[in-house]
Amino acid sequence: MVDCPGMDALLSWRAEFPILDTCTYLVSHSLGAMPTRTETYLAQYAREWGTRGVRAWYEGWWEIGRVTGDLLAPTIGAAPGTISMHQNATVAQSIVASCLSYDGPRRKIVVQDLDFPSNHYLFHGFERFGAQVVTVASDDAVRGRIDRVVDAIDERTALVNLSLVLFRSAHLQDAAPVIEKAHRVGARVVLDLYQAAGAVPIDVTALGTDFAVGGSVKWLCGGPGAGYLYVRPDLMTQLRPAVVGWAGHADPFQFAPGAVDYADGVERFQSGTPNVPSLYSARAGYEIVAEIGVPAIRERSLRLTRRLMNAAQARGWRLNTPDGDHERGASVVIDIPGGAAVTQALQARDVIVDYRPGAGIRIAPHFYNTEAEIDHAVAVMEDILSQPAGAGGESGELS
């Protein structure tokens, strides 16, 4: 089956991603394909460093965090000047957590058992400062229980962490009731957008979330080292992050000792020296996603993931991903015996996917993938499973 004619505009972007000529790349939930123009931007960085040296700081490098954040802002429905850039999402989460106090009655941090583990590790670290981490249980590895998250929020809650799309199953969660309940009792909400931004339409302004964090590695095709933090504009002057560095000072180049004099606006959430090359790298993906538009990406994603799910179900393969389009992100998780070994065999045949224990084989078509690539991946998987050792043996069994 050929691709739909209406999708030709998106398929024209394939030429921008050289890895697509070398393999069947279906792992954008882990590392999005690199755009060709990323090389141009990284060469620009090297040229500026090589020819301008320290002068580059005053010729654009110092402002690159705000400039890069503003490139991302339309993709997640944020206003200009509301996003600061950081090394990764965990650093951004640490800044969020450090804005609050945990030495009074309001000390609960609510998380879900299906959150990405880095969130758990970080928030449990704040228990030494008095925080109480409350983990909301799910019924299975596929869907989070938003009703239980809402019930866990009360007047003792300081912060709620909510993954908009769960990393193991691609479950797209409804953030609205969580934000409403949290705000009703005086708690703050941080949305983890890592598995959503660039693939699922998001409007953080309309949602009214206090914070949002994520990174550029996945659907944004921006590479590693460019995490981001959104802060609701009306909170910027109220919050005083404890995790702060010299870039968050009102006048950083005065190098004043002592307690920080916070910068105005989003700069007060900065830490140390900006990660300039990663921010140059992130620019290309941000531009492309914004130019295409997330609604068009989402439409393409739903077509491709539905095709993949139908093919898996026709072969009797179990899906650890919600069936409904309204509750599924951009990945499909196929749970078959020996999934880890099958994943290795797929990669050996240049079908690039990945595997997560307790979930299965994660397959993630993006706007640059084709129906033919979906069909090829399914055919290769079927062939691997038909081989005597295709299931991979005990070492490949799901945990």
C-alpha positions as CSV (number, residue, x, y, z in Angstrom):
1,M,0.0,0.0,0.0
2,V,1.4,3.4,-1.0
3,D,1.3,6.5,1.1
4,C,-1.8,8.7,1.0
5,P,-1.4,11.6,-1.6
6,G,-2.3,14.1,1.1
7,M,0.8,13.1,3.0
8,D,3.2,14.0,0.2
9,A,4.0,17.4,1.8
10,L,5.3,15.7,4.9
11,L,7.2,13.0,3.0
12,S,9.1,15.7,1.2
13,W,10.9,16.3,4.6
14,R,12.6,12.9,4.3
15,A,15.4,14.4,2.4
16,E,16.3,16.5,5.5
17,F,17.1,13.4,7.5
18,P,20.0,11.4,6.1
19,I,19.6,8.4,8.4
20,L,16.4,7.5,6.6
21,D,18.5,6.4,3.6
22,T,20.4,3.9,5.6
23,C,17.8,2.0,7.6
24,T,14.2,1.8,8.7
25,Y,14.3,4.3,11.5
26,L,11.3,3.9,13.9
27,V,12.8,5.0,17.2
28,S,12.0,8.7,17.4
29,H,10.5,8.1,20.9
30,S,14.1,7.6,22.0
31,L,16.3,9.6,19.6
32,G,14.7,11.6,16.8
33,A,16.5,11.6,13.4
34,M,19.0,14.4,13.0
35,P,18.1,17.1,10.4
36,T,20.8,18.0,7.8
37,R,20.7,21.6,8.9
38,T,21.9,20.6,12.3
39,E,25.3,20.2,10.8
40,T,25.0,23.8,9.4
41,Y,24.2,25.1,12.9
42,L,26.9,23.2,14.6
43,A,29.4,24.4,12.0
44,Q,28.2,27.9,12.7
45,Y,29.0,27.4,16.4
46,A,32.4,26.1,15.6
47,R,33.1,29.0,13.2
48,E,32.0,31.5,15.8
49,W,34.2,29.9,18.5
50,G,37.1,29.6,16.1
51,T,36.9,33.2,14.7
52,R,35.3,35.2,17.5
53,G,36.5,33.5,20.6
54,V,35.3,35.1,23.8
55,R,33.6,37.8,21.9
56,A,31.0,35.3,20.8
57,W,29.5,35.5,24.3
58,Y,28.5,39.1,23.6
59,E,27.5,38.5,20.0
60,G,24.7,36.0,20.7
61,W,25.9,33.1,22.9
62,W,24.7,34.6,26.2
63,E,21.2,35.1,24.9
64,I,21.0,31.7,23.1
65,G,19.0,30.1,25.9
66,R,16.1,32.6,25.6
67,V,16.3,32.6,21.8
68,T,16.1,28.8,21.7
69,G,13.3,28.7,24.2
70,D,11.3,31.1,22.1
71,L,11.8,28.9,19.1
72,L,10.2,26.0,21.0
73,A,7.5,28.1,22.6
74,P,4.8,27.9,19.8
75,T,5.1,24.1,19.7
76,I,3.9,23.7,23.3
77,G,1.6,26.8,23.4
78,A,3.9,28.9,25.5
79,A,4.4,32.7,25.3
80,P,7.8,34.1,24.4
81,G,10.1,34.6,27.3
82,T,8.6,31.7,29.4
83,I,11.1,28.9,28.6
84,S,14.6,28.5,29.9
85,M,17.0,25.9,28.5
86,H,19.0,23.4,30.7
87,Q,21.2,20.4,30.4
88,N,18.3,18.0,30.6
89,A,14.8,17.5,32.0
90,T,16.1,16.3,35.4
91,V,18.0,19.5,35.9
92,A,14.8,21.4,35.0
93,Q,12.8,19.3,37.5
94,S,15.3,20.0,40.2
95,I,14.8,23.8,39.7
96,V,11.1,23.3,39.9
97,A,11.3,21.3,43.1
98,S,13.7,23.8,44.6
99,C,11.1,26.6,44.2
100,L,9.0,25.1,47.0
101,S,9.5,24.5,50.7
102,Y,8.9,21.2,52.5
103,D,9.3,22.1,56.2
104,G,5.6,22.8,56.9
105,P,2.3,21.0,56.5
106,R,2.4,21.4,52.7
107,R,5.1,18.9,51.8
108,K,3.6,16.2,49.6
109,I,5.0,15.5,46.1
110,V,2.6,13.3,44.1
111,V,4.0,11.1,41.3
112,Q,2.8,8.0,39.4
113,D,4.4,4.6,39.5
114,L,4.6,4.7,35.7
115,D,6.6,8.0,35.5
116,F,10.0,8.0,34.1
117,P,12.3,6.8,36.9
118,S,14.5,9.9,36.8
119,N,11.5,11.8,38.3
120,H,11.2,9.4,41.1
121,Y,14.9,9.5,41.9
122,L,15.0,13.3,42.0
123,F,11.8,13.9,44.1
124,H,12.8,11.2,46.6
125,G,16.1,13.1,47.0
126,F,14.0,16.0,48.4
127,E,12.8,13.8,51.2
128,R,16.0,14.9,53.1
129,F,14.5,18.4,53.1
130,G,11.1,17.2,54.5
131,A,9.3,16.3,51.3
132,Q,6.9,13.3,51.4
133,V,6.7,11.5,48.1
134,V,3.3,9.9,47.4
135,T,3.3,7.4,44.5
136,V,0.0,6.7,42.8
137,A,-0.4,3.1,41.7
138,S,-1.7,2.0,38.3
139,D,-3.7,-1.2,37.6
140,D,-1.3,-2.3,34.9
141,A,1.7,-1.2,32.9
142,V,-0.4,0.5,30.2
143,R,-2.7,3.2,31.7
144,G,-2.2,5.7,34.5
145,R,-5.0,6.3,36.9
146,I,-5.8,10.0,36.7
147,D,-8.7,9.6,39.1
148,R,-6.3,8.3,41.8
149,V,-3.9,11.2,41.1
150,V,-6.7,13.6,41.7
151,D,-7.7,11.9,44.9
152,A,-4.1,12.0,46.2
153,I,-4.0,15.8,45.9
154,D,-5.0,17.7,49.0
155,E,-4.1,20.7,51.1
156,R,-0.9,19.1,52.1
157,T,0.3,18.8,48.5
158,A,3.1,21.0,47.4
159,L,3.7,19.6,43.9
160,V,2.2,17.2,41.4
161,N,4.4,15.7,38.7
162,L,2.3,14.4,35.7
163,S,3.7,12.8,32.6
164,L,1.5,13.9,29.7
165,V,2.5,10.7,27.8
166,L,3.8,7.7,29.7
167,F,7.1,6.5,28.4
168,R,6.5,2.7,28.7
169,S,3.1,2.6,27.0
170,A,2.5,5.9,25.2
171,H,-0.7,6.5,27.3
172,L,-1.8,10.1,26.7
173,Q,-3.1,11.3,30.0
174,D,-5.8,14.0,30.7
175,A,-4.0,16.7,32.6
176,A,-6.9,19.1,33.1
177,P,-8.6,17.5,36.2
178,V,-5.2,17.2,37.9
179,I,-4.4,20.9,37.3
180,E,-7.9,21.9,38.4
181,K,-7.7,20.0,41.7
182,A,-4.2,21.1,42.4
183,H,-4.9,24.7,41.9
184,R,-8.1,24.4,44.0
185,V,-6.1,23.3,47.0
186,G,-3.1,25.5,46.4
187,A,-0.7,23.0,44.9
188,R,1.6,23.4,41.9
189,V,1.7,21.1,38.8
190,V,4.7,20.3,36.6
191,L,3.9,18.5,33.3
192,D,6.6,16.2,31.9
193,L,6.2,16.7,28.2
194,Y,9.2,14.6,27.1
195,Q,7.2,12.0,25.2
196,A,4.6,14.5,23.9
197,A,6.3,17.7,22.6
198,G,6.6,17.6,18.9
199,A,4.2,14.7,18.4
200,V,1.1,15.6,20.3
201,P,-0.6,19.0,20.3
202,I,0.0,20.9,23.6
203,D,-1.1,24.2,24.9
204,V,0.5,24.8,28.3
205,T,-1.1,28.3,28.4
206,A,-4.6,27.0,28.0
207,L,-4.0,24.2,30.4
208,G,-2.8,26.7,33.0
209,T,0.0,24.4,34.3
210,D,2.5,26.0,36.6
211,F,5.5,24.3,35.0
212,A,6.4,22.1,32.2
213,V,9.7,20.2,31.5
214,G,11.1,18.1,28.7
215,G,14.0,17.6,26.4
216,S,14.8,17.8,22.7
217,V,16.1,14.3,22.2
218,K,12.9,12.7,20.9
219,W,10.1,14.0,18.7
220,L,11.7,17.5,18.6
221,C,14.7,16.0,16.7
222,G,17.0,18.4,18.6
223,G,19.5,16.0,20.0
224,P,20.8,15.6,23.6
225,G,21.8,18.3,26.0
226,A,18.9,20.7,25.5
227,G,16.3,20.3,28.2
228,Y,13.7,23.0,28.8
229,L,11.7,24.5,31.6
230,Y,8.4,26.4,31.1
231,V,7.2,28.6,34.0
232,R,3.8,30.2,34.0
233,P,4.4,34.0,33.5
234,D,2.5,35.2,36.6
235,L,4.7,32.9,38.8
236,M,8.0,34.2,37.6
237,T,8.3,37.1,40.1
238,Q,6.9,35.0,43.0
239,L,9.3,32.0,42.9
240,R,12.8,31.9,44.2
241,P,14.5,28.7,43.1
242,A,17.2,27.4,45.4
243,V,18.9,25.6,42.5
244,V,20.3,28.7,40.8
245,G,23.6,29.8,39.4
246,W,25.4,32.8,38.2
247,A,23.3,33.0,34.9
248,G,20.2,33.5,37.1
249,H,21.6,36.7,38.7
250,A,20.2,40.1,37.9
251,D,23.6,41.3,36.8
252,P,25.8,38.2,36.3
253,F,28.8,40.0,35.0
254,Q,29.3,42.0,38.2
255,F,30.2,38.6,39.8
256,A,28.8,39.7,43.1
257,P,29.3,37.3,46.1
258,G,26.6,36.3,48.6
259,A,23.0,35.4,48.1
260,V,21.7,35.7,44.6
261,D,19.9,38.9,43.4
262,Y,17.4,37.1,41.1
263,A,17.1,38.2,37.5
264,D,13.7,39.3,36.3
265,G,11.6,36.9,34.1
266,V,12.7,33.5,33.0
267,E,16.4,34.1,33.5
268,R,16.0,33.7,37.2
269,F,15.5,30.0,36.6
270,Q,18.9,29.6,34.9
271,S,21.8,27.8,36.5
272,G,25.4,28.1,35.2
273,T,27.0,28.7,31.8
274,P,24.6,27.8,28.9
275,N,25.3,24.6,26.9
276,V,25.9,26.5,23.7
277,P,26.6,23.7,21.2
278,S,23.5,21.7,22.3
279,L,21.3,24.7,21.9
280,Y,22.7,25.3,18.3
281,S,21.9,21.6,17.7
282,A,18.3,21.9,19.0
283,R,17.5,24.8,16.7
284,A,17.0,22.7,13.6
285,G,14.5,20.3,14.9
286,Y,12.5,23.1,16.6
287,E,12.3,25.0,13.4
288,I,11.2,22.0,11.3
289,V,8.5,20.9,13.8
290,A,7.2,24.5,14.0
291,E,7.2,24.8,10.2
292,I,5.2,21.6,9.7
293,G,3.0,22.2,12.7
294,V,2.1,19.6,15.4
295,P,-1.5,19.1,14.2
296,A,-0.2,17.8,10.8
297,I,2.4,15.6,12.6
298,R,-0.3,14.2,14.9
299,E,-2.5,13.3,11.9
300,R,0.3,11.5,10.2
301,S,1.3,9.8,13.5
302,L,-2.2,8.5,14.1
303,R,-2.4,7.0,10.6
304,L,0.9,5.2,11.0
305,T,0.4,3.9,14.5
306,R,-3.0,2.7,13.6
307,R,-1.6,0.8,10.6
308,L,1.1,-0.8,12.9
309,M,-1.5,-1.7,15.6
310,N,-3.8,-3.3,13.1
311,A,-1.0,-5.4,11.6
312,A,0.1,-6.5,15.1
313,Q,-3.4,-7.4,16.1
314,A,-3.9,-9.4,12.9
315,R,-0.9,-11.5,13.9
316,G,-2.1,-12.0,17.4
317,W,0.6,-9.9,19.0
318,R,-0.2,-8.3,22.3
319,L,-0.3,-4.5,22.4
320,N,0.8,-2.7,25.6
321,T,-0.5,0.6,24.2
322,P,-4.0,2.2,24.5
323,D,-6.1,1.5,21.5
324,G,-8.0,4.8,21.4
325,D,-6.5,7.7,19.5
326,H,-7.5,10.1,22.2
327,E,-5.5,8.3,24.8
328,R,-2.4,7.3,22.8
329,G,0.8,9.3,22.2
330,A,3.0,8.5,19.2
331,S,4.5,5.1,20.0
332,V,3.2,1.6,19.8
333,V,4.5,-1.1,22.3
334,I,4.3,-4.7,21.1
335,D,4.7,-7.4,23.8
336,I,5.9,-10.7,22.3
337,P,7.9,-13.5,23.9
338,G,11.7,-12.8,23.8
339,G,11.1,-9.2,23.0
340,A,14.6,-8.1,23.9
341,A,16.2,-10.7,21.6
342,V,13.7,-9.9,18.8
343,T,14.7,-6.2,19.1
344,Q,18.3,-7.1,18.7
345,A,17.5,-9.1,15.6
346,L,15.5,-6.3,14.2
347,Q,18.3,-3.9,14.7
348,A,20.7,-6.3,13.0
349,R,18.5,-6.1,10.0
350,D,18.4,-2.3,10.0
351,V,15.0,-2.0,11.5
352,I,15.8,0.4,14.4
353,V,13.4,0.1,17.4
354,D,14.0,-0.4,21.1
355,Y,12.8,-2.5,24.0
356,R,11.8,-1.7,27.6
357,P,11.5,-4.4,30.3
358,G,8.0,-4.9,31.5
359,A,6.6,-3.2,28.4
360,G,7.9,-4.7,25.1
361,I,9.2,-3.5,21.8
362,R,8.7,0.2,21.3
363,I,8.1,1.3,17.7
364,A,7.7,5.0,16.9
365,P,6.9,6.3,13.4
366,H,7.4,10.1,13.0
367,F,6.2,12.5,10.3
368,Y,9.1,11.4,8.0
369,N,8.2,7.7,8.1
370,T,6.1,5.9,5.5
371,E,3.5,3.2,5.4
372,A,6.0,1.0,3.5
373,E,8.4,1.3,6.4
374,I,5.7,0.1,8.8
375,D,4.9,-2.8,6.6
376,H,8.6,-3.7,6.2
377,A,9.1,-3.6,10.0
378,V,6.2,-5.9,10.6
379,A,7.3,-8.3,7.9
380,V,10.8,-8.5,9.3
381,M,9.5,-9.1,12.8
382,E,7.2,-11.8,11.5
383,D,10.1,-13.5,9.8
384,I,12.3,-13.3,12.9
385,L,9.5,-14.9,15.0
386,S,9.2,-17.7,12.4
387,Q,12.7,-18.8,12.9
388,P,13.4,-21.6,15.5
389,A,15.4,-19.2,17.7
390,G,13.4,-16.1,16.8
391,A,11.9,-15.8,20.3
392,G,15.3,-15.3,21.8
393,G,15.2,-17.8,24.5
394,E,15.0,-17.2,28.2
395,S,17.4,-14.3,28.2
396,G,15.1,-12.4,26.0
397,E,11.9,-12.9,28.0
398,L,10.1,-9.9,29.4
399,S,10.6,-9.2,33.0
